[in-house]
Amino acid sequence: MIDLNNLAELKKLDPQNTIETTDLLLRQSEVAWEQVNALTLPKHLGDISNIVFCGMGASIYGALVLKSLLGREMPYPSESVSDYFLPDYVNENTLVVLTSYSGTTEEVLSCAQEAKAKSAKMIVLTKGGPLAEFAKDNNVPAYIFDGKLNPSGTPRLGCGYTIFGLIGLLNQTGIVDIEEKEITNALTRFTEKVAEIKQQAFTDYQLFINKIPIIFAAEQLSGNGQILRNQFNETSKTFSAHFLIPDLNHHLMEGLQFPTGAPLYFIVLNSQNYSEKIRQRVELTIDVVKQNHYEVHEFMTSGQTVYDDFLETLQYGAYLTLYLALEYKQNPAVNPWVDYFKQQLSAMAKK
């Protein structure tokens, strides 16, 4: 087990201070929510028929979370694009939401130019770079944050900015209708739970040592399922997969038989705020997994609302994967294979 009191060893493993940054998630979220609600933004963007969210990796987290939290109350048909190109249907009545933490993501910048060419409506969320310049040059409503509460500089550890910034942008411009106090109250309640969640994550990470985490989620925690998978991948350097209930009930359960003895460990993101039908499905899903001789860990939220559920799960996943990375003696902030890939791709483009 890692020794969190061995500061010298932790500093060697974590020179970017991912530990402190993870501790700052709540404060990031509070500041982002305050800042975006203080912006002067248009209260109406005109006629909108659909929304396209553009972002790669952690920059798509806000869209995933928003769509999961709103569920059937999402006011417009929407699609998430993690690619260079927009769908053909994008036109002047489409809202294109462009998110890039760094502001340099080439896929998002490509979509920005295409959105401009199609006369689409746009909103931008970024820390700076070419995307911030694009927003300024084209008078696009934007939340451009400073990232000071992300001392690691790692985009996925700045998700307080990107998630709450996106929700605030769309709320302030009238695209969605969320009462500000719903978020503010959830953040306030969350302050009393962070220490407990941190301790729980420290206990639970040991379950996943040398295991492949398989994540199940549903409804308001659907976005958290993908986020947690990414956190296992990037932070812990661990293979992971995520599946959604009820879809997995129609295929995955037949895939638990072979190969025998696979090092799978299932984690269910659970909530008393799930609908009754989903709660029944969760219970039966766990039963099936156990009958196939796999262990299941439940993370049960304790919140009053879907916003509480999301916050608790986001923080839990951040700590869980951080501790697993440190156990593996990995720097949780860096992604050497992603960096290698980008360098090689850039070199290919220059040939």
VOPAGU-2260 file (C-alpha; in pm, 1 decimal, decimal comma):
REM VOPAGU-2260
SITE   aa  ch    i         X         Y         Z
SITE  MET   A    0       0,0       0,0       0,0
SITE  ILE   A    1     123,8     349,2     -78,8
SITE  ASP   A    2     231,7     565,9     212,7
SITE  LEU   A    3      66,0     906,4     180,3
SITE  ASN   A    4     289,0    1037,0     459,3
SITE  ASN   A    5     607,1     966,3     262,7
SITE  LEU   A    6     621,1    1309,2     102,1
SITE  ALA   A    7     963,2    1261,3     -54,1
SITE  GLU   A    8     853,3     947,9    -240,4
SITE  LEU   A    9     523,9    1106,7    -345,7
SITE  LYS   A   10     703,5    1410,5    -481,8
SITE  LYS   A   11     926,1    1187,8    -694,9
SITE  LEU   A   12     623,7    1009,4    -838,5
SITE  ASP   A   13     410,8    1321,9    -868,8
SITE  PRO   A   14     630,0    1623,0    -953,1
SITE  GLN   A   15     333,4    1803,6   -1116,2
SITE  ASN   A   16     145,8    1779,0    -784,1
SITE  THR   A   17    -155,2    1588,2    -909,2
SITE  ILE   A   18    -241,8    1519,2    -546,7
SITE  GLU   A   19    -295,2    1887,7    -470,3
SITE  THR   A   20    -482,2    1939,9    -795,9
SITE  THR   A   21    -720,4    1656,2    -713,1
SITE  ASP   A   22    -782,4    1817,5    -375,5
SITE  LEU   A   23    -874,5    2139,3    -560,4
SITE  LEU   A   24   -1156,6    1989,8    -769,4
SITE  LEU   A   25   -1428,1    2134,5    -547,7
SITE  ARG   A   26   -1270,6    2480,1    -545,7
SITE  GLN   A   27   -1222,8    2465,4    -923,2
SITE  SER   A   28   -1590,0    2386,5    -965,6
SITE  GLU   A   29   -1699,6    2666,1    -732,6
SITE  VAL   A   30   -1480,6    2925,3    -904,3
SITE  ALA   A   31   -1582,3    2818,7   -1254,0
SITE  TRP   A   32   -1949,4    2838,4   -1159,5
SITE  GLU   A   33   -1900,8    3184,9   -1007,2
SITE  GLN   A   34   -1697,9    3313,1   -1301,9
SITE  VAL   A   35   -1923,5    3189,3   -1579,0
SITE  ASN   A   36   -2232,6    3329,9   -1407,3
SITE  ALA   A   37   -2060,5    3667,9   -1381,2
SITE  LEU   A   38   -1999,5    3688,7   -1758,5
SITE  THR   A   39   -2197,5    3921,3   -1979,1
SITE  LEU   A   40   -2348,6    3686,0   -2232,7
SITE  PRO   A   41   -2639,7    3706,7   -2477,8
SITE  LYS   A   42   -2954,7    3571,9   -2314,6
SITE  HIS   A   43   -3080,3    3430,4   -2642,4
SITE  LEU   A   44   -2877,8    3292,4   -2932,0
SITE  GLY   A   45   -3160,7    3284,1   -3184,9
SITE  ASP   A   46   -3340,2    2988,8   -3340,6
SITE  ILE   A   47   -3169,7    2659,9   -3260,0
SITE  SER   A   48   -3276,5    2319,3   -3387,5
SITE  ASN   A   49   -2989,8    2100,8   -3260,9
SITE  ILE   A   50   -2658,1    2105,3   -3076,1
SITE  VAL   A   51   -2321,3    1955,5   -3167,0
SITE  PHE   A   52   -2061,7    1929,6   -2889,7
SITE  CYS   A   53   -1700,6    1917,9   -3011,7
SITE  GLY   A   54   -1417,7    1802,7   -2787,3
SITE  MET   A   55   -1150,2    1538,6   -2741,4
SITE  GLY   A   56   -1060,7    1339,3   -2430,1
SITE  ALA   A   57   -1133,7    1534,1   -2113,2
SITE  SER   A   58   -1265,4    1830,4   -2310,2
SITE  ILE   A   59   -1583,2    1639,0   -2392,5
SITE  TYR   A   60   -1659,1    1573,3   -2024,1
SITE  GLY   A   61   -1891,4    1871,8   -1991,8
SITE  ALA   A   62   -2112,8    1749,7   -2274,9
SITE  LEU   A   63   -2122,6    1395,8   -2135,3
SITE  VAL   A   64   -2220,8    1520,0   -1791,2
SITE  LEU   A   65   -2477,7    1773,7   -1909,3
SITE  LYS   A   66   -2659,1    1523,7   -2131,3
SITE  SER   A   67   -2657,8    1263,7   -1852,1
SITE  LEU   A   68   -2784,3    1505,1   -1588,2
SITE  LEU   A   69   -3065,1    1641,1   -1803,5
SITE  GLY   A   70   -3160,5    1309,1   -1958,9
SITE  ARG   A   71   -3501,8    1333,4   -2120,9
SITE  GLU   A   72   -3511,9    1704,4   -2030,9
SITE  MET   A   73   -3232,5    1783,9   -2277,6
SITE  PRO   A   74   -3410,6    2053,7   -2479,3
SITE  TYR   A   75   -3255,9    1986,6   -2821,6
SITE  PRO   A   76   -3137,3    1688,8   -3021,6
SITE  SER   A   77   -2763,6    1673,5   -2958,1
SITE  GLU   A   78   -2456,4    1488,9   -3074,9
SITE  SER   A   79   -2100,5    1470,2   -2943,2
SITE  VAL   A   80   -1822,4    1483,8   -3201,9
SITE  SER   A   81   -1466,5    1378,2   -3123,3
SITE  ASP   A   82   -1334,8    1413,7   -3476,8
SITE  TYR   A   83   -1217,3    1667,7   -3735,9
SITE  PHE   A   84   -1551,8    1716,6   -3908,8
SITE  LEU   A   85   -1904,2    1826,1   -3826,2
SITE  PRO   A   86   -2212,2    1632,9   -3939,5
SITE  ASP   A   87   -2354,6    1739,9   -4275,8
SITE  TYR   A   88   -2678,3    1860,3   -4116,2
SITE  VAL   A   89   -2503,6    2146,1   -3932,6
SITE  ASN   A   90   -2640,0    2481,7   -4051,3
SITE  GLU   A   91   -2725,9    2828,6   -3926,9
SITE  ASN   A   92   -2973,7    2679,9   -3676,2
SITE  THR   A   93   -2717,0    2451,0   -3517,2
SITE  LEU   A   94   -2532,6    2544,5   -3200,2
SITE  VAL   A   95   -2175,4    2414,3   -3216,0
SITE  VAL   A   96   -2012,7    2398,8   -2872,0
SITE  LEU   A   97   -1632,5    2406,1   -2906,6
SITE  THR   A   98   -1435,4    2287,2   -2604,8
SITE  SER   A   99   -1058,5    2251,8   -2578,0
SITE  TYR   A  100    -880,6    2294,5   -2245,1
SITE  SER   A  101    -555,0    2397,6   -2410,7
SITE  GLY   A  102    -717,1    2576,7   -2702,1
SITE  THR   A  103    -479,3    2399,1   -2939,3
SITE  THR   A  104    -668,0    2076,0   -3012,9
SITE  GLU   A  105    -650,8    2036,0   -3389,5
SITE  GLU   A  106    -976,9    1844,2   -3423,5
SITE  VAL   A  107   -1171,9    2114,2   -3238,4
SITE  LEU   A  108   -1004,4    2393,3   -3433,9
SITE  SER   A  109   -1101,0    2214,8   -3756,1
SITE  CYS   A  110   -1462,1    2197,0   -3639,7
SITE  ALA   A  111   -1450,8    2566,4   -3547,7
SITE  GLN   A  112   -1356,6    2664,8   -3901,5
SITE  GLU   A  113   -1622,2    2438,7   -4046,9
SITE  ALA   A  114   -1885,9    2579,3   -3810,1
SITE  LYS   A  115   -1792,5    2929,2   -3921,0
SITE  ALA   A  116   -1816,9    2829,1   -4287,9
SITE  LYS   A  117   -2162,7    2681,4   -4227,3
SITE  SER   A  118   -2276,7    2997,5   -4041,1
SITE  ALA   A  119   -2356,8    2789,7   -3734,1
SITE  LYS   A  120   -2406,9    2948,2   -3396,1
SITE  MET   A  121   -2112,3    2883,2   -3163,4
SITE  ILE   A  122   -2002,8    2883,4   -2801,1
SITE  VAL   A  123   -1641,0    2838,5   -2688,1
SITE  LEU   A  124   -1487,4    2703,7   -2370,2
SITE  THR   A  125   -1107,8    2710,7   -2336,2
SITE  LYS   A  126    -806,9    2821,3   -2135,0
SITE  GLY   A  127    -659,7    3014,5   -2425,9
SITE  GLY   A  128    -459,1    2947,5   -2739,7
SITE  PRO   A  129    -590,3    2961,9   -3097,2
SITE  LEU   A  130    -943,3    2868,5   -2989,4
SITE  ALA   A  131    -962,2    3169,8   -2757,9
SITE  GLU   A  132    -837,4    3390,1   -3042,3
SITE  PHE   A  133   -1099,6    3239,1   -3272,2
SITE  ALA   A  134   -1372,0    3327,2   -3019,9
SITE  LYS   A  135   -1248,2    3685,8   -2987,7
SITE  ASP   A  136   -1201,1    3738,3   -3360,2
SITE  ASN   A  137   -1548,6    3606,4   -3441,1
SITE  ASN   A  138   -1735,1    3753,0   -3143,5
SITE  VAL   A  139   -1831,1    3406,9   -3015,1
SITE  PRO   A  140   -1970,2    3386,0   -2659,2
SITE  ALA   A  141   -1698,8    3221,1   -2451,9
SITE  TYR   A  142   -1573,9    3126,4   -2109,9
SITE  ILE   A  143   -1195,8    3165,1   -2118,0
SITE  PHE   A  144   -1059,8    3055,9   -1782,2
SITE  ASP   A  145    -712,1    3099,4   -1632,5
SITE  GLY   A  146    -667,9    2746,3   -1494,7
SITE  LYS   A  147    -493,9    2870,4   -1179,2
SITE  LEU   A  148    -661,5    2603,2    -968,0
SITE  ASN   A  149    -511,9    2330,2   -1182,8
SITE  PRO   A  150    -143,4    2354,3   -1083,8
SITE  SER   A  151     -66,1    2025,1   -1259,7
SITE  GLY   A  152    -160,9    2181,7   -1594,1
SITE  THR   A  153    -316,2    1850,7   -1700,6
SITE  PRO   A  154    -648,0    1906,7   -1886,2
SITE  ARG   A  155    -833,8    1612,6   -1730,3
SITE  LEU   A  156    -753,4    1753,4   -1386,1
SITE  GLY   A  157    -914,9    2082,3   -1484,7
SITE  CYS   A  158   -1258,6    1931,3   -1531,0
SITE  GLY   A  159   -1408,0    2161,9   -1268,0
SITE  TYR   A  160   -1352,3    2441,0   -1519,9
SITE  THR   A  161   -1470,3    2251,9   -1826,4
SITE  ILE   A  162   -1777,4    2085,1   -1678,2
SITE  PHE   A  163   -1918,1    2368,4   -1471,0
SITE  GLY   A  164   -1805,0    2621,7   -1728,7
SITE  LEU   A  165   -2002,9    2444,1   -1999,1
SITE  ILE   A  166   -2314,6    2401,2   -1786,5
SITE  GLY   A  167   -2296,2    2768,3   -1692,2
SITE  LEU   A  168   -2243,6    2886,6   -2050,8
SITE  LEU   A  169   -2545,8    2699,5   -2178,8
SITE  ASN   A  170   -2755,3    2802,0   -1880,8
SITE  GLN   A  171   -2661,9    3169,9   -1909,5
SITE  THR   A  172   -2744,4    3178,3   -2280,0
SITE  GLY   A  173   -3082,8    3012,8   -2229,4
SITE  ILE   A  174   -2999,6    2686,5   -2405,0
SITE  VAL   A  175   -3077,1    2483,9   -2094,2
SITE  ASP   A  176   -3279,7    2579,9   -1790,7
SITE  ILE   A  177   -3111,7    2487,6   -1464,0
SITE  GLU   A  178   -3175,7    2684,4   -1147,1
SITE  GLU   A  179   -2844,3    2826,7   -1027,7
SITE  LYS   A  180   -2923,3    2728,5    -670,7
SITE  GLU   A  181   -2943,4    2361,7    -776,0
SITE  ILE   A  182   -2572,7    2372,7    -856,9
SITE  THR   A  183   -2476,0    2607,7    -574,2
SITE  ASN   A  184   -2654,8    2396,1    -313,3
SITE  ALA   A  185   -2496,4    2077,4    -445,1
SITE  LEU   A  186   -2150,4    2233,5    -423,2
SITE  THR   A  187   -2220,5    2347,0     -68,5
SITE  ARG   A  188   -2336,2    2001,5      39,0
SITE  PHE   A  189   -2035,3    1848,2    -131,6
SITE  THR   A  190   -1790,1    2036,4      92,4
SITE  GLU   A  191   -1897,5    1812,6     381,8
SITE  LYS   A  192   -1837,4    1490,3     186,5
SITE  VAL   A  193   -1497,4    1534,8      22,3
SITE  ALA   A  194   -1291,7    1399,6     314,3
SITE  GLU   A  195   -1509,9    1089,8     344,1
SITE  ILE   A  196   -1494,2    1023,6     -30,0
SITE  LYS   A  197   -1117,4    1065,5     -27,3
SITE  GLN   A  198   -1083,1     808,4     249,2
SITE  GLN   A  199   -1318,7     568,0      74,6
SITE  ALA   A  200   -1118,6     594,0    -248,3
SITE  PHE   A  201    -796,4     523,6     -57,3
SITE  THR   A  202    -949,2     206,2      84,6
SITE  ASP   A  203   -1108,9      96,2    -241,8
SITE  TYR   A  204    -818,4     145,5    -483,6
SITE  GLN   A  205    -656,7    -170,2    -349,2
SITE  LEU   A  206    -939,2    -374,3    -501,4
SITE  PHE   A  207    -821,0    -280,6    -849,3
SITE  ILE   A  208    -450,5    -358,5    -822,4
SITE  ASN   A  209    -357,4    -578,1   -1120,1
SITE  LYS   A  210    -722,2    -589,9   -1227,2
SITE  ILE   A  211    -909,6    -464,3   -1533,4
SITE  PRO   A  212   -1183,0    -228,5   -1409,4
SITE  ILE   A  213   -1516,3    -274,2   -1588,8
SITE  ILE   A  214   -1749,1      17,5   -1513,6
SITE  PHE   A  215   -2129,8       2,5   -1514,0
SITE  ALA   A  216   -2337,1     320,2   -1493,0
SITE  ALA   A  217   -2681,8     451,0   -1583,6
SITE  GLU   A  218   -2895,5     763,1   -1620,6
SITE  GLN   A  219   -2740,8    1067,3   -1448,0
SITE  LEU   A  220   -2410,1     883,6   -1394,5
SITE  SER   A  221   -2369,8     774,0   -1757,3
SITE  GLY   A  222   -2120,7    1053,5   -1825,1
SITE  ASN   A  223   -1929,8     965,2   -1508,6
SITE  GLY   A  224   -1887,7     612,0   -1642,3
SITE  GLN   A  225   -1689,4     731,6   -1942,8
SITE  ILE   A  226   -1496,2     982,4   -1733,8
SITE  LEU   A  227   -1392,3     711,6   -1487,4
SITE  ARG   A  228   -1279,5     488,6   -1774,0
SITE  ASN   A  229   -1062,7     771,9   -1905,5
SITE  GLN   A  230    -924,1     835,6   -1557,5
SITE  PHE   A  231    -821,2     471,0   -1525,7
SITE  ASN   A  232    -658,9     492,0   -1871,5
SITE  GLU   A  233    -474,7     821,7   -1835,5
SITE  THR   A  234    -410,9     856,8   -1464,9
SITE  SER   A  235    -359,5     493,6   -1360,6
SITE  LYS   A  236    -220,0     372,7   -1697,8
SITE  THR   A  237    -472,4      90,1   -1669,5
SITE  PHE   A  238    -692,3     -73,9   -1930,0
SITE  SER   A  239   -1059,0     -20,8   -1850,4
SITE  ALA   A  240   -1398,6     -34,6   -2020,3
SITE  HIS   A  241   -1739,2     112,6   -1943,5
SITE  PHE   A  242   -2091,7       0,0   -2025,4
SITE  LEU   A  243   -2433,9     152,8   -1972,2
SITE  ILE   A  244   -2741,3       0,9   -1814,4
SITE  PRO   A  245   -2984,5     -93,7   -1967,7
SITE  ASP   A  246   -2791,4    -148,0   -2293,0
SITE  LEU   A  247   -2541,4    -392,1   -2142,3
SITE  ASN   A  248   -2828,9    -614,3   -2028,7
SITE  HIS   A  249   -2891,4    -698,5   -2393,0
SITE  HIS   A  250   -2543,0    -826,6   -2477,5
SITE  LEU   A  251   -2263,0    -803,8   -2220,8
SITE  MET   A  252   -2390,4   -1063,4   -1976,1
SITE  GLU   A  253   -2343,1   -1340,6   -2233,4
SITE  GLY   A  254   -1979,5   -1233,2   -2270,0
SITE  LEU   A  255   -1883,5   -1311,5   -1910,9
SITE  GLN   A  256   -1819,1   -1682,8   -1963,6
SITE  PHE   A  257   -1494,9   -1678,2   -2162,8
SITE  PRO   A  258   -1204,7   -1651,2   -2131,8
SITE  THR   A  259   -1218,0   -1808,4   -1788,6
SITE  GLY   A  260   -1019,0   -1646,9   -1511,9
SITE  ALA   A  261    -992,5   -1304,8   -1676,6
SITE  PRO   A  262    -864,7   -1043,8   -1426,4
SITE  LEU   A  263   -1183,4    -838,0   -1442,2
SITE  TYR   A  264   -1314,9    -638,1   -1148,7
SITE  PHE   A  265   -1654,4    -473,5   -1187,0
SITE  ILE   A  266   -1743,6    -136,6   -1041,0
SITE  VAL   A  267   -2105,0     -21,9   -1040,3
SITE  LEU   A  268   -2177,7     348,6   -1007,9
SITE  ASN   A  269   -2502,3     328,7    -816,4
SITE  SER   A  270   -2755,6     576,9    -683,7
SITE  GLN   A  271   -3081,4     578,4    -493,8
SITE  ASN   A  272   -3179,9     855,2    -734,5
SITE  TYR   A  273   -3193,8     612,8   -1025,2
SITE  SER   A  274   -3541,1     538,9   -1154,3
SITE  GLU   A  275   -3711,1     230,6   -1009,2
SITE  LYS   A  276   -3668,8      29,7   -1328,2
SITE  ILE   A  277   -3295,7     104,0   -1340,9
SITE  ARG   A  278   -3251,7      14,7    -973,6
SITE  GLN   A  279   -3406,5    -323,8   -1049,0
SITE  ARG   A  280   -3175,2    -371,8   -1344,7
SITE  VAL   A  281   -2869,3    -279,2   -1137,6
SITE  GLU   A  282   -2959,7    -538,0    -875,2
SITE  LEU   A  283   -3010,4    -811,2   -1133,2
SITE  THR   A  284   -2696,2    -714,0   -1325,1
SITE  ILE   A  285   -2485,4    -752,2   -1011,4
SITE  ASP   A  286   -2646,6   -1090,6    -951,6
SITE  VAL   A  287   -2555,2   -1212,0   -1301,6
SITE  VAL   A  288   -2193,9   -1090,6   -1272,7
SITE  LYS   A  289   -2149,4   -1265,5    -938,8
SITE  GLN   A  290   -2300,1   -1588,0   -1072,8
SITE  ASN   A  291   -2027,4   -1574,2   -1338,2
SITE  HIS   A  292   -1771,7   -1573,8   -1054,4
SITE  TYR   A  293   -1657,7   -1212,6   -1075,6
SITE  GLU   A  294   -1635,2    -966,8    -790,2
SITE  VAL   A  295   -1838,2    -648,9    -793,3
SITE  HIS   A  296   -1771,7    -324,0    -609,9
SITE  GLU   A  297   -2052,7     -71,9    -570,5
SITE  PHE   A  298   -1992,1     296,9    -530,6
SITE  MET   A  299   -2321,6     416,5    -387,1
SITE  THR   A  300   -2376,2     791,0    -388,5
SITE  SER   A  301   -2541,1     957,7     -90,9
SITE  GLY   A  302   -2670,1    1275,7    -252,3
SITE  GLN   A  303   -3010,3    1440,2    -252,7
SITE  THR   A  304   -3005,3    1525,9    -623,3
SITE  VAL   A  305   -2850,3    1414,6    -950,4
SITE  TYR   A  306   -2599,3    1698,7    -912,3
SITE  ASP   A  307   -2483,3    1555,1    -579,8
SITE  ASP   A  308   -2450,7    1213,8    -744,0
SITE  PHE   A  309   -2236,3    1351,1   -1024,9
SITE  LEU   A  310   -2004,5    1546,2    -793,2
SITE  GLU   A  311   -1947,9    1259,6    -551,0
SITE  THR   A  312   -1869,4    1018,0    -833,3
SITE  LEU   A  313   -1638,1    1260,2   -1011,8
SITE  GLN   A  314   -1432,9    1320,1    -698,2
SITE  TYR   A  315   -1428,8     952,6    -603,4
SITE  GLY   A  316   -1300,5     853,0    -947,3
SITE  ALA   A  317   -1029,6    1117,9    -939,8
SITE  TYR   A  318    -892,4     994,7    -606,1
SITE  LEU   A  319    -938,7     624,4    -685,3
SITE  THR   A  320    -735,5     640,6   -1005,0
SITE  LEU   A  321    -476,2     872,6    -852,4
SITE  TYR   A  322    -401,4     627,1    -572,5
SITE  LEU   A  323    -386,2     336,3    -815,5
SITE  ALA   A  324    -132,2     527,1   -1026,7
SITE  LEU   A  325      85,0     592,0    -723,7
SITE  GLU   A  326      61,3     225,8    -622,6
SITE  TYR   A  327     192,4     135,4    -968,1
SITE  LYS   A  328     467,8     398,5    -916,8
SITE  GLN   A  329     344,7     596,2   -1215,4
SITE  ASN   A  330     343,0     971,4   -1261,8
SITE  PRO   A  331     -33,3    1036,0   -1269,0
SITE  ALA   A  332      -2,0    1361,8   -1463,1
SITE  VAL   A  333     184,9    1251,6   -1774,4
SITE  ASN   A  334      69,2    1049,4   -2076,3
SITE  PRO   A  335     387,9     944,5   -2255,7
SITE  TRP   A  336     219,4     725,2   -2517,5
SITE  VAL   A  337     -33,0     994,5   -2605,5
SITE  ASP   A  338     253,8    1242,7   -2635,6
SITE  TYR   A  339     452,7     997,9   -2849,4
SITE  PHE   A  340     154,1     949,7   -3078,4
SITE  LYS   A  341     105,8    1324,8   -3122,9
SITE  GLN   A  342     476,0    1376,8   -3196,8
SITE  GLN   A  343     479,1    1101,0   -3457,4
SITE  LEU   A  344     159,9    1228,4   -3616,5
SITE  SER   A  345     304,8    1576,1   -3638,5
SITE  ALA   A  346     620,2    1437,9   -3799,1
SITE  MET   A  347     412,7    1249,0   -4056,1
SITE  ALA   A  348     222,2    1564,8   -4144,9
SITE  LYS   A  349     547,3    1745,8   -4222,4
SITE  LYS   A  350     669,7    1486,6   -4470,6
